[in-house]
Amino acid sequence: MTETWRRLALCRLAAVFLICFLAWLPGHAETDPWEVATHAGVEALEKGEYAKAETQFRRALEIADSFPEEDPRRSIGYSNLGILAYEVGAFAEAEQFHGRALQHRLTFYGGLHPAVAESLSLMGLALREQGRLGEAAVAFNDALAIVRELEGPDSEQVASGYFRLAGTLMLMGELETAAIHYAESLSIRRRTR
């Protein structure tokens, strides 16, 4: 199951990077130092070059520190470092980075935003790996509530949210509730195919 969560984290990282990339004017990404460092970090992470990825992500975060406080690239920088920490098994460090990303996003987006749900999900993964299942379940549940509110009950993100929550509840021994959430995840996936 850890491989599945690793792939999920990498997919989310790629999605965050793509959103950022599309936000810039064409041609801007090749000259923007933050974009260059972030892109280099993503490429290094995908190749398993963790030291290089960390150097690039930290460089991007240092650059982002010069941006206005509300600039979303700050929270993206924290999130990228959190994903990297998770990938190398530094789960407490991943939790700290995702916590910083979450705080930044809550401050500037409020509670009902996809980036907040993303941070909660990633935080939940780090908490679960540390054996802090109750806290992980709360994070996954909060992320699920946000995604349901934003996307409605029948979306791939909602199905994934139920699946993550169910897995954590199962580990906690709450088998009946986990089974309900697994069934809901499966039902949504069947309806949306």
Secondary structure, 3 states (H helix, E strand, C coil): CHHHHHHHHHHHHHHHHHHHHHHCCCCCCCCCHHHHHHHHHHHHHHHCCHHHHHHHHHHHHHHHCCCCCCCHHHHHHHHHHHHHHHHCCCHHHHHHHHHHHHHHHHHHHCCCCHHHHHHHHHHHHHHHHCCCHHHHHHHHHHHHHHHHHHHCCCCHHHHHHHHHHHHHHHHCCCHHHHHHHHHHHHHHHHHCC
